Amino acid sequence: MRITGQGRPRRVSQMDIARQAGVTQAAVSLILRGKAESIPEETRQRVLDVARELGYRADPLARRLAKGRSQLLGVFTYERVFSVAQRSLYHPFLLGIEEAAEQAGHDLLLFTSAATSGPVRSIYAGGENKLRLVDGAVLLGRDEIPAELEQLVAEEYPFVFIGRRFLGDGREVPNVSPDYTGAGRALAGRLAEAGHRRIRYVGANPELPATADRLAGLRARRLEVSSAFPHLAEISAEFVRELQRAGVTAVVAESTDYAEALRSAAEGCGLSVPGGLSLAVAGVSEDDGDTGWSGYGIPGRLLGRLALERLLGRLDGTAEATATVACPPHEGTTLAAPEN
């Protein structure tokens, strides 16, 4: 039951139990925490009986804080996580984060308030670190604010970023990331074995560390690799004709969105895929399913799990700062020997 007074019913407290059992609040606390070795068994049983009769339930937050941590972990994304456009990007990561948190017995708090003039969220909106509400946080997003990562590190706030990120002095922030370099190297080997020599990488952002890692892997096999970063709307029949004039026989696309646009443009030029133009995807989302694209996948669910586990390890002082996860190869049907 709940104790009632002049107002609404309130939660039964340890002091209520102490009054009814005729003991001190300190004794009640010791008994309820299982540390009553010095208290007579008769008194201990009386306190437990009163607690049961009153319907006492320990305050979960107080119990957690007594252990030194709230057992609340945060998930912060610099972009909206529930938009239709971003679902395939973030959904597998969130599944993995949730699974690991549940297994560890922790709750998750998703930070959604933006408080900025644009679409990018800020950790320090209002001048304070909102992540202080939780013990530590997993961070995601392509449009992070570098100064905020600098500040988090300066504050020694425990966080793990999904994807490689660097501070201004070149230090890598704590992260888990796909091994794009290794996956790119393996894909370059497949392209070379199929007879391709001139490759074009097509993506959205040349500044991302992931882009540099993908290109480094592709260039490890001494293929002639160029790059282009058009908007999706700029991929047209003329874009594909320019690839032909440059002697490009295979394109590695950053995402399935780019690959779909390239295939549509190639077919508009009368080119077959993969005969006239081979296409590979440097990071097929797990949510895309079996689409038939050649290339390699992003192990999003595993990355999410590992990020949460690494965060717990950082809180315990046992985890390494960074980790990489191998990307599974996709055989697919869009990579073949060039026709000419």
C-alpha positions in Angstrom: 0.0 0.0 0.0 1.0 3.7 -0.1 1.0 6.1 2.8 -1.7 8.7 2.5 -1.9 12.1 4.0 -3.6 15.4 3.2 -2.4 15.2 -0.4 -2.1 12.3 -2.9 -0.7 8.9 -1.8 3.1 8.8 -1.6 5.7 6.1 -1.8 6.4 4.2 1.4 9.7 5.2 2.8 12.2 3.5 5.1 11.3 6.0 7.8 7.7 4.8 7.6 8.9 1.2 8.2 11.2 2.4 11.0 8.3 4.1 12.8 6.0 1.1 12.6 8.7 -1.5 13.4 10.0 0.6 16.3 13.6 0.8 15.1 15.9 3.4 13.6 15.9 4.3 9.9 19.6 3.3 9.8 18.7 -0.2 11.0 16.0 -0.5 8.3 18.5 0.5 5.7 21.0 -2.1 6.8 18.3 -4.8 6.9 16.9 -4.0 3.5 20.4 -4.0 2.0 21.2 -7.4 3.4 23.9 -6.0 5.8 22.2 -6.8 9.1 24.7 -9.2 10.7 24.8 -7.2 13.9 21.0 -6.9 14.2 19.0 -9.6 16.1 17.1 -12.0 13.9 13.8 -11.1 15.6 14.3 -7.4 14.8 15.3 -8.2 11.2 12.2 -10.3 10.6 9.9 -7.7 12.1 11.3 -5.1 9.8 10.9 -7.3 6.7 7.3 -8.1 7.7 6.4 -4.5 8.1 8.1 -3.6 4.8 6.0 -6.4 3.1 2.8 -5.2 4.8 3.3 -1.6 3.7 4.2 -2.6 0.2 7.7 -1.0 0.3 9.6 -0.9 -3.0 13.1 0.4 -3.1 13.7 3.6 -5.2 15.5 2.1 -8.2 17.4 5.4 -8.9 18.5 5.7 -5.3 19.6 2.1 -5.3 21.7 2.6 -8.5 23.3 5.8 -7.2 24.3 4.0 -4.0 26.4 1.8 -6.2 28.2 4.8 -7.7 26.5 4.7 -11.1 23.0 5.3 -12.4 23.2 2.3 -14.8 21.7 4.7 -17.4 23.6 4.9 -20.7 23.0 7.5 -23.4 22.7 7.3 -27.2 23.3 10.6 -29.0 23.0 11.0 -32.7 23.9 14.3 -34.4 21.2 13.7 -37.0 17.6 12.6 -36.6 17.5 8.9 -35.9 13.8 8.1 -36.7 13.5 9.9 -40.1 12.6 7.7 -43.0 15.9 8.7 -44.8 18.1 7.6 -42.0 16.4 4.4 -40.9 18.6 2.1 -42.9 21.7 3.9 -41.7 21.1 3.8 -38.0 18.6 1.0 -37.3 21.1 -1.9 -37.2 23.4 0.1 -34.8 20.5 0.8 -32.5 19.5 -2.9 -32.5 23.0 -3.9 -31.4 23.2 -1.1 -28.7 19.8 -2.2 -27.3 20.8 -5.9 -27.2 24.0 -5.2 -25.4 22.4 -2.8 -22.9 19.7 -5.3 -22.1 22.2 -8.1 -21.6 24.2 -5.9 -19.2 21.2 -4.8 -17.2 21.4 -1.2 -18.1 18.8 1.3 -19.4 19.2 3.5 -22.4 18.3 7.2 -22.8 18.0 8.5 -26.3 18.9 12.2 -26.6 16.6 14.0 -29.1 16.5 17.7 -28.2 18.2 19.7 -30.9 18.2 23.3 -29.7 20.2 24.5 -32.7 19.3 26.6 -35.7 20.0 23.7 -38.2 19.4 20.0 -38.5 22.5 19.0 -36.5 22.1 18.5 -32.8 24.4 19.8 -30.1 25.6 18.0 -26.9 26.2 21.4 -25.3 23.0 23.1 -26.3 22.3 25.7 -23.6 26.0 25.7 -22.5 26.0 22.5 -20.5 26.9 18.9 -21.3 23.5 17.2 -21.5 25.2 13.8 -21.5 25.9 14.3 -17.8 22.4 12.8 -17.2 23.9 9.4 -17.9 27.1 7.4 -16.9 28.4 7.4 -20.5 27.2 7.6 -24.1 27.5 6.0 -27.5 27.7 8.7 -30.2 26.7 8.4 -33.9 26.5 10.8 -36.8 28.2 12.0 -40.0 27.9 15.7 -39.1 29.5 15.7 -35.6 30.7 19.0 -34.1 34.5 18.6 -33.7 34.7 21.2 -30.9 32.2 19.1 -28.9 34.4 16.0 -29.2 37.4 18.1 -28.0 35.4 19.2 -25.0 34.2 15.7 -24.1 37.8 14.5 -24.1 38.9 17.5 -22.0 36.2 16.7 -19.5 37.2 13.0 -19.5 33.6 12.1 -20.2 33.3 8.4 -21.1 32.0 8.0 -24.6 32.4 5.8 -27.7 31.8 7.0 -31.2 30.7 4.6 -33.9 33.1 5.4 -36.7 36.6 6.8 -36.6 36.9 10.5 -35.6 40.0 12.6 -34.7 40.8 15.5 -32.6 42.6 18.6 -33.9 46.0 17.3 -32.7 45.5 14.0 -34.6 44.5 11.8 -31.6 41.7 9.3 -32.4 38.7 9.5 -30.1 37.4 6.3 -28.5 35.5 4.5 -31.2 34.5 1.2 -32.9 34.6 1.3 -36.7 34.2 -1.0 -39.7 37.5 -2.1 -41.2 36.9 -0.2 -44.5 40.6 -0.4 -45.4 40.7 -4.2 -45.2 37.4 -4.5 -47.0 38.5 -2.1 -49.7 41.7 -4.0 -50.2 39.8 -7.3 -50.7 37.3 -5.6 -53.1 40.2 -4.2 -55.1 41.6 -7.7 -55.4 38.3 -8.9 -56.9 38.2 -6.0 -59.3 41.7 -6.6 -60.4 41.1 -10.4 -60.9 38.1 -9.6 -63.0 40.3 -7.5 -65.3 39.4 -3.9 -64.2 42.2 -1.4 -64.1 40.5 2.0 -63.9 38.1 2.5 -61.0 36.0 5.5 -59.9 34.9 5.9 -56.3 31.6 7.8 -56.0 30.4 9.1 -52.6 28.9 12.0 -50.7 31.6 13.4 -48.4 35.4 13.5 -49.1 36.1 14.7 -45.5 34.9 11.7 -43.6 37.6 9.4 -42.2 35.5 6.5 -43.6 36.0 7.9 -47.1 39.8 8.0 -46.7 39.8 4.4 -45.3 37.7 3.1 -48.3 40.0 4.8 -50.8 43.2 3.6 -49.0 41.9 0.0 -49.3 41.0 0.4 -53.0 44.4 1.9 -53.8 46.4 -0.8 -52.0 46.2 -3.0 -55.2 47.8 -0.4 -57.5 44.6 0.1 -59.4 44.1 3.5 -61.0 41.5 4.9 -58.6 39.9 8.3 -59.0 37.0 9.7 -56.9 34.0 12.0 -57.4 31.5 13.4 -54.8 28.4 14.5 -56.6 24.9 15.0 -55.2 22.6 12.1 -56.0 20.7 14.4 -58.3 23.8 15.1 -60.3 24.3 11.4 -61.4 22.9 11.4 -64.9 23.5 9.8 -68.3 26.1 12.5 -68.9 27.9 11.5 -65.7 28.1 7.9 -66.9 29.3 9.0 -70.4 32.1 10.9 -68.7 33.1 7.7 -66.9 33.2 6.0 -70.3 35.4 8.7 -71.8 37.8 8.4 -68.9 38.1 4.6 -69.4 36.4 3.7 -66.1 35.0 0.1 -66.2 34.0 -0.2 -62.6 32.5 2.1 -60.0 32.6 1.6 -56.2 29.6 3.5 -54.7 29.5 4.7 -51.1 26.0 3.5 -50.6 23.1 1.6 -52.3 21.5 4.9 -53.0 24.4 6.0 -55.1 24.6 2.5 -56.7 20.9 2.6 -57.7 21.4 6.1 -59.2 24.4 4.9 -61.2 22.7 1.8 -62.5 19.7 3.8 -63.6 21.9 6.3 -65.4 24.0 3.5 -67.0 20.9 1.8 -68.3 19.8 5.1 -69.7 23.0 5.2 -71.8 22.4 1.6 -73.0 25.0 0.1 -70.7 24.3 -3.2 -69.0 25.3 -3.8 -65.4 27.7 -5.5 -64.9 28.9 -6.1 -68.4 29.0 -2.5 -69.6 29.7 -1.1 -66.2 30.5 -3.0 -63.0 29.1 -1.6 -59.8 30.1 -2.4 -56.2 28.9 -0.9 -52.9 31.3 0.0 -50.2 29.0 -0.6 -47.3 25.7 -2.4 -47.8 23.4 -1.8 -44.8 22.1 -4.8 -43.0 18.6 -3.3 -43.5 19.0 -3.4 -47.3 18.8 -7.2 -47.2 19.9 -9.4 -50.1 19.8 -6.8 -52.9 22.3 -8.5 -55.2 24.9 -5.8 -54.9 28.5 -6.8 -55.1 30.9 -5.2 -52.6 30.9 -5.5 -48.8 28.5 -4.9 -45.9 28.5 -2.8 -42.8 28.1 -5.0 -39.7 25.9 -2.4 -38.0 24.4 -4.7 -35.4 27.8 -6.0 -34.2 29.2 -2.5 -34.2 26.3 -1.3 -32.0 26.9 -4.2 -29.6 30.6 -3.6 -29.4 30.2 0.1 -28.9 28.0 -0.4 -25.9 30.3 -3.1 -24.5 33.3 -0.9 -25.0 31.5 1.9 -23.2 30.9 -0.3 -20.2 34.5 -1.4 -20.4 35.6 2.3 -20.3 33.5 2.9 -17.3 35.2 0.0 -15.6 38.6 1.0 -16.8 39.2 -2.2 -18.8 38.5 -1.4 -22.5 40.9 -0.3 -25.2 40.1 3.0 -26.8 39.5 1.8 -30.3 38.4 -1.4 -32.1 37.7 -2.3 -35.7 35.2 -4.9 -37.1 35.7 -6.8 -40.3 33.1 -6.1 -43.1 31.5 -9.2 -44.6 32.1 -9.5 -48.4 29.0 -9.5 -50.7 29.5 -11.6 -53.8 26.4 -10.1 -55.5 25.8 -10.0 -59.3 26.9 -6.5 -60.2 30.6 -7.1 -60.7 32.0 -8.9 -63.7 34.8 -8.7 -66.3 34.6 -5.6 -68.5 33.2 -6.3 -72.0 35.9 -4.4 -73.8 
